[in-house]
Amino acid sequence: MRITIVGTGYVGLVTGAGFAEFGHDVTCVDVDAKRVEMLNRYEMPFHEPGLHELVRRNAMHGRLSFKTNLREAVIGSLAVFIAVGTPSGEDGSADLKYVIDAARDIGRAIDGYCVIATKSTVPVGTADKVRAAVAAETKHPFAVASNPEFLKEGDAVNDFLKPARVIVGADDQRAIDLLRDLYRGIMRTTDRIQVMSIRSAELTKYAANAMLATRISFMNELAAVCEVVGADIESIRKGIGSDPRIGPKFLFAGAGYGGSCFGKDLRALAHLGKELDVPLQVVNAVDRANERQKRLLGERVTKHFGGRLDGKRVGIWGLAFKPETDDIREAPALTLIEQLLAVGAQIVGYDPVAGPNIKALLGDRIEVAPDPYTAAQGADALVLVTEWHELRQPDLARLAVAMRTKVLVDGRNVWPRDEALAAGFAYYGIGRPDPGR
Ligand SMILES: NC(=O)c1ccc[n+]([C@@H]2O[C@H](COP(=O)([O-])OP(=O)(O)OC[C@H]3O[C@@H](n4cnc5c(N)ncnc54)[C@H](O)[C@@H]3O)[C@@H](O)[C@H]2O)c1
């Protein structure tokens, strides 16, 4: 089936390459000409495991192409997916400017019946706005649908090719049949398509992110209790995670969540509640708790050194908002860096892939080291922010020689605390008592 994807960010590019892998004829469109040029050379605009190979293979087989000209792409397409950004507006609402611009462009370009499906995360009621924007530009028949995306950066290709479910919000049977047909490639084992109303589909995406974020903030708050009462959040995590009603995922206390979605989507959901006069107290609290949590690592380092860090060097391991991505949007490392710079510290960061993005954002305000042990060289403290596999088991003997002061702040509770203490390091985790207590 011939389809168009509008936007070649994490969602658009993975979706386009994924549908091409199922054998569809896919054109991806972006307003960013430089990005389109890169993609036409099979160069990736961001790091996502497995995506490069998927794009290259499908493009070489002629099933996947990239353009800036939306009209050329849309002509003859039976489905057009909107996968552009929906950033936070000043009041926390989702800014729909890019979605509506894309809808207007699509309206001008369609030349026969097609389904216009929104993959971007958008507030309830957006499909009506998309429908109105398209209808204002065309006389051709079309249907709108909501097809929110649930992929995780770092594992996005797998998530697209083997999704837990595909949510289709639509009220037009022809659109439902067409979308089912498009996703047939993933339905070999079970029918993972859930059809619902458009509004339910739009809200399902926010509900999923809000639920995941709630689990994280809940555990972070309990970790604070653990520190006061001398309990260990790791024991509690295992204790509750083994209950099948709760399950083990998203229960890790840590440095707070980051990324382009959780914060933005919680703020948008909270804004929707306000607009509707439906109090969403849990959602508001989750985001507030996370903002507090993101400052915890910085407070820990600052407190250890008595408030000021002039002349102190702090190494940071992990800069991306989570492992396996180079995305630094709303990353906890950014909060930590700003906190430490404000009290006079010198920062040396290391990340397997996000270094160039941090450098582009912060320039000479921090150093970026080529490997983890260079980042630790001469450091007065070393902080783990992102638990990349290669950073989970530090060589403590090597760190003891490299560092000026032996202070470890483990923002993910993955470093070997007892060994670190035995080797003479000061060790700070999250929600873990001092074993001497
Ligand atoms: N990143 C994720 O993990 C993720 C997961 C699920 C859902 N989402 C949602 O999907 C949407 C996209 O997220 P993303 O991370 O892929 O965004 P992104 O910022 O990485 O990419 C958006 C792309 O859209 C392009 N664009 C903007 N306006 C355009 C237009 N009119 N025509 C063509 N291209 C246009 C931009 O140039 C950019 O390349 C957001 O609503 C987000 O909340 C993101």
The ligand as an SDF file (V2000), in Angstrom:
LIG
                    3D

 44 48  0  0  0  0  0  0  0  0999 V2000
   10.0980   10.2770   20.8370 N   0  0  0  0  0  0  0  0  0  0  0  0
    9.3410    9.3230   21.3850 C   0  0  0  0  0  0  0  0  0  0  0  0
    9.8320    8.4220   22.0710 O   0  0  0  0  0  0  0  0  0  0  0  0
    7.8530    9.3170   21.1630 C   0  0  0  0  0  0  0  0  0  0  0  0
    7.1300    8.1520   21.4500 C   0  0  0  0  0  0  0  0  0  0  0  0
    5.7540    8.1440   21.2260 C   0  0  0  0  0  0  0  0  0  0  0  0
    5.1240    9.2910   20.7720 C   0  0  0  0  0  0  0  0  0  0  0  0
    5.8400   10.4110   20.5370 N   0  0  0  0  0  0  0  0  0  0  0  0
    5.1400   11.5930   20.0200 C   0  0  0  0  0  0  0  0  0  0  0  0
    5.3080   11.6250   18.6120 O   0  0  0  0  0  0  0  0  0  0  0  0
    5.4390   12.9740   18.1490 C   0  0  0  0  0  0  0  0  0  0  0  0
    6.7540   13.1490   17.4250 C   0  0  0  0  0  0  0  0  0  0  0  0
    7.8020   12.9180   18.3440 O   0  0  0  0  0  0  0  0  0  0  0  0
    9.3270   12.7860   17.8630 P   0  0  0  0  0  0  0  0  0  0  0  0
   10.1280   12.5260   19.0820 O   0  0  0  0  0  0  0  0  0  0  0  0
    9.3830   11.8450   16.7220 O   0  0  0  0  0  0  0  0  0  0  0  0
    9.5690   14.2810   17.3500 O   0  0  0  0  0  0  0  0  0  0  0  0
   10.8590   14.9120   16.6880 P   0  0  0  0  0  0  0  0  0  0  0  0
   10.9530   16.2850   17.2350 O   0  0  0  0  0  0  0  0  0  0  0  0
   12.0220   13.9860   16.8530 O   0  0  0  0  0  0  0  0  0  0  0  0
   10.5140   14.9800   15.1320 O   0  0  0  0  0  0  0  0  0  0  0  0
    9.4900   15.7520   14.5680 C   0  0  0  0  0  0  0  0  0  0  0  0
    9.8490   15.9790   13.0950 C   0  0  0  0  0  0  0  0  0  0  0  0
    8.7270   16.5680   12.4330 O   0  0  0  0  0  0  0  0  0  0  0  0
    9.2110   17.5050   11.4940 C   0  0  0  0  0  0  0  0  0  0  0  0
    8.1310   18.4330   11.1290 N   0  0  0  0  0  0  0  0  0  0  0  0
    7.5780   19.4200   11.8560 C   0  0  0  0  0  0  0  0  0  0  0  0
    6.5790   20.0130   11.1640 N   0  0  0  0  0  0  0  0  0  0  0  0
    6.4890   19.3970    9.9620 C   0  0  0  0  0  0  0  0  0  0  0  0
    5.6450   19.5410    8.8230 C   0  0  0  0  0  0  0  0  0  0  0  0
    4.6640   20.4610    8.7850 N   0  0  0  0  0  0  0  0  0  0  0  0
    5.8530   18.7380    7.7790 N   0  0  0  0  0  0  0  0  0  0  0  0
    6.8300   17.8140    7.7940 C   0  0  0  0  0  0  0  0  0  0  0  0
    7.6440   17.6010    8.8680 N   0  0  0  0  0  0  0  0  0  0  0  0
    7.4820   18.3870    9.9330 C   0  0  0  0  0  0  0  0  0  0  0  0
   10.3870   18.1420   12.1870 C   0  0  0  0  0  0  0  0  0  0  0  0
   11.2630   18.7820   11.2820 O   0  0  0  0  0  0  0  0  0  0  0  0
   11.0250   16.9100   12.8800 C   0  0  0  0  0  0  0  0  0  0  0  0
   11.9930   16.2980   12.0620 O   0  0  0  0  0  0  0  0  0  0  0  0
    5.2640   13.8520   19.3900 C   0  0  0  0  0  0  0  0  0  0  0  0
    3.9070   14.1780   19.5150 O   0  0  0  0  0  0  0  0  0  0  0  0
    5.6630   12.9210   20.5260 C   0  0  0  0  0  0  0  0  0  0  0  0
    5.0690   13.2760   21.7520 O   0  0  0  0  0  0  0  0  0  0  0  0
    7.2050   10.4520   20.7000 C   0  0  0  0  0  0  0  0  0  0  0  0
  1  2  1  0
  2  3  2  0
  2  4  1  0
  4  5  1  0
  4 44  2  0
  5  6  2  0
  6  7  1  0
  7  8  2  0
  8  9  1  0
  8 44  1  0
  9 10  1  0
  9 42  1  0
 10 11  1  0
 11 12  1  0
 11 40  1  0
 12 13  1  0
 13 14  1  0
 14 15  2  0
 14 16  1  0
 14 17  1  0
 17 18  1  0
 18 19  2  0
 18 20  1  0
 18 21  1  0
 21 22  1  0
 22 23  1  0
 23 24  1  0
 23 38  1  0
 24 25  1  0
 25 26  1  0
 25 36  1  0
 26 27  1  0
 26 35  1  0
 27 28  2  0
 28 29  1  0
 29 30  1  0
 29 35  2  0
 30 31  1  0
 30 32  2  0
 32 33  1  0
 33 34  2  0
 34 35  1  0
 36 37  1  0
 36 38  1  0
 38 39  1  0
 40 41  1  0
 40 42  1  0
 42 43  1  0
M  CHG  2   8   1  16  -1
M  END
$$$$
